[in-house]
Amino acid sequence: MLVKVSGAAVQGLEAIPITIEVNASKGFRFTLVGLPDNAVKESHERIVAAFENCGQKFPAARITVNMAPADIKKEGTGYDLPLAIGILASQNKISNIAKLEKYMLVGELSLDGSLQPIRGALPIAIKARELEYDGLIVPEQNVREAAVVNKLKVYGMQNIKEVIDFFNETQTFNPYFVDTRNEFYQQQLKTDCDFADVKGQAHAKRALEVAAAGGHNVILIGPPGSGKSMMARRIPSILPPLTLSESLETTQIHSVAGKLDRETSLITQRPFRSPHHSISRAALTGGGSNPMPGEISLAHNGVLFCDELPEFNRQTLEMLRQPLEDRKINLSRSRNSITYPCSFMFVASMNPCPCGYYNDPTHDCICTPGQIQRYLGKISGPLMDRIDLQVEIAPLSFDELSQNRKEESSSEIRKRVVRAREIQAKRFSTYPGIHCNAQMNSKLLHLYAEPQGACIELLRTAMNKFQLSARAYDRILRVARTIADLDESDSICTEHIAEAIGYRNLDRNSWGQ
């Protein structure tokens, strides 16, 4: 008897429908074809053991299984459940074959017959709805994730016995329901980190507000204990809230990477990823024989924070250059090519010198100018060129630390940031792919950030006096445009240019000498 069961493969953020054809005839052989990898081939042993522990018997017949389309390599353990149900159906152990053909099934089998979670349940659910299946059956641990997709019945099953009962209609099961919009808006503004916890550092807070308002990349330079990491971790709390579409896209990436918790249906907070400086290139950008998302894609629509930037491998850091410009990463392998989105705000921190105390008013620096320059030289010019704000942070004095003054909260800062982003969204509404000032190209800089009169003279004076590099010019104009937006000013004024110049310390040729 020939039976067809529907499963799915995940490539990138897309799910591909897989038809599992099971044919039973006389004989004693099990054959699996259709480019299965080792994990798929091993499903035979898991299915045999699961049947024995669930009161079923693996058929003494010639079983031939074809996984179509045969030109796509099948990887992973998510095919265990459709394979097992297909084998049972070929032996007339499933009474309602017509119902079976209307459902998509995914799941890994344990030896006791229970179902284990799989990666990519959300894109699979999206594909099942697109192909107009009546429903999707997933392991119970994946049900909240998949049920985010509306207009699709999603059933979470604990074991294969429940799946058999479902198709034999000997037990009634109800689809899992998630009120996507209600859950999204309830969880959206919850945060554990708040700028109200940060004492003093008004200059640094202002710089991070400017960075958040324009989507600018920023680097924080200061001695140990000055609060660099503490402030960086609070940046997501002042960024504009995720939209529902951004939330779904971000959740898809984490679903494919297997990073979603069992109780999580949607990612409602902007991601904050902080990889260790020993991270490999593949872990940072993504990769593997079956390319998986890296840290830059997991930070999509959020923040990628690199603490102690000079300690990262230089070749690893250079991998960031193209994603920072293109806001996507192309992973090409011999079998396929996959593109993952990676539009993130890059935030880095570093000590100003090897000992950490250059420019520190309370400690003496023991580094020579040459040592400082070599330390800074670990970060290439092209990478530094992609960072708009360079912010020096000084440690707080005892008097500043002991003050019991109420600091401005993240919610208050976020209101100004959201207003500035709304101005930018309106400005760039006719330019596809441009959402904030940090993404402006030369043409848009000329249209919306061209300096006039006194602003030109101020820029000329700063370029000559501080010996700023040529790459600083465009960065100053981008940041000045954002500062003007925070002031709700249509034109860029001298005070906006002056503040933007103050965020280019590392571009001064005399810095560190």
Disulfide bonds with the S-S distance in Angstrom:
none
